[in-house]
Amino acid sequence: MEDSTHQIKKPTRVWVDGCFDMVHFGHANLLRQAKALGDYLIVGVHSDEEVMKNKGPPVYNEEERYKLVAAIKWVDEVVENAPYCTTLETLEKYDCDFGVHGDDISITATGEDAYHIIKNAGKYREVSRTQGVSTTDIVGRMLLMTKTHHKREGEDLPDKKHVQEIQSGSSVHSPWTGVSQFLATTQKIVQFSSGKQPKSGDTIVYVSGAFDCFHIGHLKFLEKAATYGDFIIVGVHTDSEVNRYCGTNYPLMNVHERVLSVLACRYVHEVVIGAPYTISRDLIDHFKVDIVVHGNSAVVEDISGNDPYEVAKKLGKFVLIDSGSHFTTFDLVDRILEHRSSFIQRNKKKEAKELAAYESLRTAKGINGNS
């Protein structure tokens, strides 16, 4: 008879679901924590119809959200068109042991906790949400901009009264998704890092950019760049450098936020924080770079008026690629600005629902003597 101590343990399968709109590093941190609770992570992503019904219009469409979530390195499987309210039937269908959510709240269109069913069944686990970031916050940052968001330093900016009107329309005071400063730590960077080193014989690929509000264009570029080598290093430019070549209102996310978003991508092995805009011989030699890749975006001259890729070109290490996507952060902002009123109402609606739920929780705690 076989010794029971040698029986193979069944892998723990973990379920997470959500809208994952804007697919930021806060979402990635939720998935990282969820994966740490088990062996196999399945992520259900809601359809545009479900998001619209329960939260308001999504910024990224469902196909973009499916692809971006699948590219997060802790995700093993994506389930498309997942139901908004997590049920026991869903867990059973995908053979999941439990569902995971952050320590904020998710509310259905009817005002119910979207996880009440699995909570009551003891099939729910909770992890800490990432303070200082939310989709509502990021959309709010874009709502502060106007159709003149491409203007550079020294050009006319929107008048103070207009900015105040937009701010009042997109203000967020929810205890869960209110705007607060994200504070980067070395621990968080280590948690997101792959920890891998290039092996002997690996082809090392270097790319650099702003990677502001990580989107489908960034993903497709990194996916294509990864086909040129074995180890992908991404240089993320400083806030001041991005401001220089993108204009007054950029970057929307600071360098630490952008670094974590890039590190969460499964195609990325290492990130250079605050990378120089000009790719020098020293940088290429230091990282033993074999190929320097650039995508569809125009190349802006460096501060001295030179081509930042000049050295790589002279060394025969420069490759220009077409990722198949021309989507940019400017296009993303345009999506928001084209439908500003809808997104202002979305943020207000979400805030009101969360405030009502928060007050209910406080009242319940007071009744129980735990206030």
C-alpha positions as CSV (number, residue, x, y, z in Angstrom):
1,M,0.0,0.0,0.0
2,E,1.4,3.4,-0.9
3,D,2.5,5.6,2.0
4,S,0.0,8.5,2.3
5,T,2.8,10.9,3.2
6,H,4.0,10.5,-0.5
7,Q,0.7,11.4,-2.0
8,I,0.8,14.4,-4.4
9,K,-0.9,17.4,-2.9
10,K,-3.7,19.0,-5.0
11,P,-2.6,22.4,-6.2
12,T,-4.5,25.3,-4.5
13,R,-6.5,27.1,-7.2
14,V,-7.3,30.8,-6.5
15,W,-10.0,32.9,-8.1
16,V,-9.9,36.7,-8.4
17,D,-12.3,38.8,-10.5
18,G,-12.8,42.4,-11.3
19,C,-13.2,45.1,-13.9
20,F,-9.4,45.8,-14.1
21,D,-10.0,49.1,-15.8
22,M,-6.8,50.9,-16.6
23,V,-5.0,47.8,-15.3
24,H,-2.6,49.6,-13.0
25,F,0.0,48.4,-10.5
26,G,-2.6,48.3,-7.8
27,H,-4.4,45.6,-9.7
28,A,-1.1,43.8,-10.2
29,N,-0.3,43.9,-6.5
30,L,-3.7,42.4,-5.7
31,L,-2.9,39.5,-8.2
32,R,0.6,39.1,-6.7
33,Q,-0.8,38.7,-3.2
34,A,-3.6,36.4,-4.5
35,K,-1.1,34.1,-6.3
36,A,1.0,33.9,-3.1
37,L,-2.1,32.3,-1.4
38,G,-2.1,29.3,-3.8
39,D,-0.5,27.6,-6.7
40,Y,-2.6,28.6,-9.7
41,L,-4.3,31.9,-10.2
42,I,-7.4,32.3,-12.4
43,V,-8.6,35.9,-13.0
44,G,-12.2,36.6,-14.2
45,V,-12.6,39.9,-16.0
46,H,-16.0,41.5,-16.4
47,S,-17.4,42.4,-19.8
48,D,-18.0,46.0,-20.8
49,E,-21.8,45.4,-20.3
50,E,-21.3,44.3,-16.7
51,V,-18.9,47.1,-15.9
52,M,-21.3,49.7,-17.4
53,K,-24.2,48.3,-15.4
54,N,-22.4,48.2,-12.1
55,K,-19.9,51.0,-12.2
56,G,-20.2,53.1,-15.3
57,P,-18.3,53.3,-18.6
58,P,-14.9,51.6,-18.6
59,V,-11.9,53.4,-20.1
60,Y,-10.4,50.3,-21.6
61,N,-12.6,48.0,-23.6
62,E,-13.0,44.4,-22.6
63,E,-10.6,43.0,-25.2
64,E,-7.9,45.4,-24.0
65,R,-8.6,44.5,-20.4
66,Y,-8.5,40.7,-21.1
67,K,-5.1,41.1,-22.8
68,L,-3.6,43.4,-20.2
69,V,-4.6,41.2,-17.3
70,A,-3.3,38.1,-19.1
71,A,0.1,39.8,-19.5
72,I,0.5,40.3,-15.7
73,K,3.2,37.8,-14.7
74,W,1.3,36.3,-11.7
75,V,-1.7,35.3,-13.8
76,D,-2.1,31.7,-15.0
77,E,-5.5,31.9,-16.7
78,V,-8.0,34.6,-17.7
79,V,-11.8,34.0,-17.8
80,E,-13.5,36.4,-20.1
81,N,-17.0,37.8,-19.3
82,A,-16.9,36.8,-15.7
83,P,-20.1,37.5,-13.6
84,Y,-20.0,40.6,-11.5
85,C,-21.2,38.9,-8.3
86,T,-18.9,36.0,-7.4
87,T,-20.9,32.8,-6.8
88,L,-20.1,29.3,-5.5
89,E,-21.0,28.0,-9.0
90,T,-18.2,30.1,-10.5
91,L,-15.6,28.7,-8.0
92,E,-16.9,25.1,-8.7
93,K,-16.8,25.6,-12.4
94,Y,-13.1,26.5,-12.4
95,D,-12.2,24.2,-9.5
96,C,-11.1,27.1,-7.3
97,D,-10.7,26.6,-3.5
98,F,-11.5,30.2,-2.7
99,G,-11.9,33.8,-4.1
100,V,-9.7,36.7,-3.2
101,H,-10.4,40.5,-3.1
102,G,-8.8,43.5,-1.6
103,D,-9.8,45.1,1.7
104,D,-12.0,47.7,0.0
105,I,-15.5,47.0,-1.1
106,S,-17.1,46.0,-4.4
107,I,-20.8,46.8,-4.8
108,T,-23.3,45.6,-7.4
109,A,-25.8,47.8,-9.2
110,T,-28.4,46.7,-6.5
111,G,-26.1,47.8,-3.6
112,E,-25.0,44.3,-2.5
113,D,-21.5,43.3,-1.6
114,A,-20.4,41.4,-4.7
115,Y,-18.6,38.8,-2.5
116,H,-21.3,38.2,0.1
117,I,-22.1,34.7,-1.2
118,I,-18.6,33.3,-1.0
119,K,-18.0,35.2,2.3
120,N,-21.0,33.4,3.8
121,A,-19.7,30.1,2.6
122,G,-16.2,30.6,4.0
123,K,-14.7,30.6,0.6
124,Y,-13.3,34.2,0.7
125,R,-9.8,35.5,1.4
126,E,-8.8,39.2,1.8
127,V,-5.6,41.0,1.0
128,S,-4.5,44.6,1.4
129,R,-5.3,47.0,-1.4
130,T,-2.5,49.2,-2.6
131,Q,-2.9,52.7,-1.0
132,G,-2.5,55.7,-3.3
133,V,-3.8,54.3,-6.5
134,S,-7.1,53.5,-8.1
135,T,-8.7,53.7,-11.5
136,T,-11.0,56.4,-10.1
137,D,-7.9,58.4,-9.1
138,I,-6.1,58.0,-12.4
139,V,-9.2,59.0,-14.4
140,G,-9.5,62.0,-12.1
141,R,-6.0,63.0,-13.0
142,M,-7.0,63.0,-16.7
143,L,-10.2,64.9,-16.0
144,L,-8.0,67.8,-14.7
145,M,-6.7,68.2,-18.3
146,T,-8.4,69.9,-21.2
147,K,-8.3,69.5,-25.0
148,T,-5.2,71.6,-24.9
149,H,-3.3,68.9,-23.0
150,H,-0.7,68.6,-25.7
151,K,0.6,72.2,-24.9
152,R,4.2,72.5,-23.9
153,E,5.8,74.6,-21.2
154,G,5.3,78.3,-21.7
155,E,2.1,77.9,-23.7
156,D,-1.3,79.0,-22.4
157,L,-2.8,76.7,-19.8
158,P,-6.5,76.3,-18.9
159,D,-7.7,79.1,-16.7
160,K,-7.9,78.6,-12.9
161,K,-11.7,78.7,-12.8
162,H,-12.1,76.0,-15.4
163,V,-9.6,73.7,-13.6
164,Q,-11.5,74.2,-10.4
165,E,-14.8,73.2,-12.1
166,I,-13.2,70.0,-13.4
167,Q,-11.7,69.2,-10.0
168,S,-15.0,69.6,-8.2
169,G,-16.6,67.3,-10.8
170,S,-14.0,64.6,-10.3
171,S,-13.2,64.9,-6.6
172,V,-13.1,61.6,-4.8
173,H,-13.5,61.2,-1.0
174,S,-14.1,57.5,-0.7
175,P,-12.1,55.8,2.1
176,W,-11.2,53.1,-0.4
177,T,-10.5,54.9,-3.7
178,G,-9.8,58.4,-2.5
179,V,-6.8,60.2,-3.9
180,S,-3.7,59.8,-1.7
181,Q,0.0,59.8,-2.4
182,F,1.5,56.5,-3.4
183,L,4.7,56.0,-1.4
184,A,7.2,53.7,-3.1
185,T,9.4,51.4,-1.0
186,T,12.3,49.1,-1.8
187,Q,10.2,46.2,-0.5
188,K,7.5,46.8,-3.1
189,I,10.0,47.0,-5.9
190,V,11.6,43.7,-4.8
191,Q,8.1,42.1,-4.6
192,F,7.4,43.1,-8.2
193,S,10.9,42.2,-9.5
194,S,11.5,39.0,-11.3
195,G,14.8,38.5,-9.5
196,K,16.2,36.9,-12.6
197,Q,19.6,37.5,-14.1
198,P,20.6,36.9,-17.7
199,K,22.2,33.6,-18.4
200,S,25.3,33.0,-20.4
201,G,24.4,33.2,-24.1
202,D,21.2,35.2,-23.6
203,T,20.4,37.9,-26.1
204,I,19.8,41.1,-24.0
205,V,17.3,43.6,-25.4
206,Y,17.0,47.2,-24.1
207,V,14.0,49.5,-24.6
208,S,13.2,52.8,-22.9
209,G,10.3,55.2,-22.6
210,A,7.8,56.9,-20.4
211,F,5.4,54.0,-20.1
212,D,2.8,56.4,-18.7
213,C,-0.5,54.8,-17.7
214,F,0.4,51.3,-19.0
215,H,-1.9,50.5,-21.9
216,I,-2.4,48.1,-24.8
217,G,0.2,50.0,-27.0
218,H,2.9,49.5,-24.4
219,L,1.9,45.8,-24.0
220,K,2.1,45.1,-27.7
221,F,5.4,46.9,-28.0
222,L,7.0,44.9,-25.2
223,E,5.5,41.6,-26.5
224,K,7.1,42.3,-29.9
225,A,10.4,43.4,-28.4
226,A,10.6,40.2,-26.4
227,T,10.7,38.2,-29.7
228,Y,14.2,39.8,-30.3
229,G,15.9,38.3,-27.3
230,D,15.9,36.3,-24.1
231,F,16.2,39.0,-21.4
232,I,14.3,42.3,-21.6
233,I,15.5,45.4,-19.8
234,V,13.2,48.5,-19.7
235,G,14.5,52.0,-19.0
236,V,11.8,54.1,-17.5
237,H,12.6,57.8,-17.9
238,T,12.4,60.4,-15.0
239,D,9.4,62.6,-14.5
240,S,11.3,65.7,-15.6
241,E,12.5,64.0,-18.8
242,V,9.0,62.8,-19.7
243,N,7.7,66.3,-19.0
244,R,10.3,67.7,-21.4
245,Y,9.4,65.5,-24.4
246,C,5.6,65.0,-23.7
247,G,4.6,68.4,-22.5
248,T,3.2,70.2,-19.5
249,N,0.7,67.7,-18.1
250,Y,2.8,64.6,-18.3
251,P,3.6,62.2,-16.9
252,L,0.3,61.4,-15.3
253,M,1.9,58.8,-13.1
254,N,5.2,59.4,-11.3
255,V,8.3,57.3,-12.0
256,H,7.7,54.9,-9.2
257,E,4.2,54.1,-10.3
258,R,5.4,53.7,-13.9
259,V,8.2,51.4,-12.8
260,L,5.8,49.0,-10.9
261,S,3.4,48.9,-13.9
262,V,6.2,47.9,-16.2
263,L,7.7,45.4,-13.7
264,A,4.3,43.6,-13.5
265,C,4.5,42.7,-17.2
266,R,5.5,39.1,-17.9
267,Y,7.7,40.1,-20.8
268,V,10.0,42.3,-18.6
269,H,12.9,41.0,-16.6
270,E,14.6,44.2,-15.3
271,V,13.8,47.9,-15.1
272,V,16.3,50.8,-14.9
273,I,14.6,53.4,-12.7
274,G,15.1,57.0,-14.0
275,A,17.0,55.8,-17.1
276,P,18.9,58.3,-19.1
277,Y,17.1,59.5,-22.3
278,T,20.2,59.2,-24.4
279,I,21.4,55.6,-24.7
280,S,25.2,55.8,-24.3
281,R,28.0,53.4,-25.0
282,D,28.5,53.1,-21.2
283,L,24.8,52.0,-20.7
284,I,25.1,49.5,-23.5
285,D,28.4,48.1,-22.1
286,H,27.2,48.1,-18.5
287,F,24.1,46.0,-19.2
288,K,25.8,44.0,-22.0
289,V,23.0,45.0,-24.4
290,D,22.8,43.2,-27.7
291,I,19.8,45.0,-29.3
292,V,18.2,48.4,-28.6
293,V,14.6,48.4,-29.8
294,H,12.3,51.4,-30.5
295,G,8.7,51.2,-31.5
296,N,6.1,53.3,-33.5
297,S,6.4,56.5,-31.5
298,A,8.4,59.4,-33.0
299,V,11.9,59.8,-31.7
300,V,12.3,63.2,-30.0
301,E,15.8,64.7,-29.9
302,D,17.6,64.8,-26.6
303,I,18.2,68.0,-24.6
304,S,21.3,68.7,-26.8
305,G,19.4,68.3,-30.0
306,N,20.9,64.9,-30.8
307,D,19.4,61.5,-31.7
308,P,19.2,59.5,-28.5
309,Y,19.8,56.3,-30.4
310,E,22.8,57.5,-32.3
311,V,25.4,55.3,-30.5
312,A,23.2,52.2,-30.8
313,K,22.8,52.8,-34.6
314,K,26.6,53.3,-35.1
315,L,27.2,50.0,-33.2
316,G,24.7,48.2,-35.5
317,K,22.5,47.4,-32.4
318,F,19.4,49.4,-33.2
319,V,16.2,47.9,-34.4
320,L,13.0,49.8,-35.3
321,I,9.9,47.6,-34.9
322,D,6.2,47.9,-35.7
323,S,4.2,46.4,-32.8
324,G,1.0,46.5,-34.7
325,S,-0.5,49.2,-32.3
326,H,-0.2,52.9,-32.6
327,F,-2.2,53.6,-29.4
328,T,-0.5,56.1,-27.1
329,T,-1.1,57.8,-23.7
330,F,-2.2,60.9,-25.6
331,D,-5.0,58.7,-27.2
332,L,-5.9,57.4,-23.8
333,V,-6.4,60.9,-22.5
334,D,-8.4,61.8,-25.5
335,R,-10.8,58.9,-24.7
336,I,-11.4,60.5,-21.3
337,L,-11.7,64.0,-22.6
338,E,-14.1,63.1,-25.4
339,H,-16.5,61.7,-22.8
340,R,-15.6,63.9,-19.8
341,S,-19.2,64.3,-18.5
342,S,-19.7,60.5,-18.5
343,F,-16.5,59.8,-16.6
344,I,-17.2,62.7,-14.1
345,Q,-20.6,61.1,-13.4
346,R,-19.0,57.6,-13.1
347,N,-16.6,58.9,-10.5
348,K,-19.3,60.6,-8.6
349,K,-21.6,57.5,-8.7
350,K,-18.8,55.3,-7.5
351,E,-17.9,57.6,-4.7
352,A,-21.5,57.9,-3.5
353,K,-21.9,54.1,-3.4
354,E,-18.7,53.6,-1.5
355,L,-19.5,56.3,1.0
356,A,-22.9,54.8,1.6
357,A,-21.4,51.3,2.1
358,Y,-18.7,52.8,4.4
359,E,-21.4,54.5,6.6
360,S,-23.3,51.2,6.8
361,L,-20.2,49.4,8.0
362,R,-19.5,52.1,10.6
363,T,-23.1,51.9,11.8
364,A,-22.9,48.1,12.1
365,K,-19.7,48.3,14.1
366,G,-21.3,50.9,16.4
367,I,-24.3,48.6,17.1
368,N,-21.9,45.7,17.9
369,G,-19.9,47.9,20.2
370,N,-16.8,47.9,18.1
371,S,-16.7,51.5,16.9
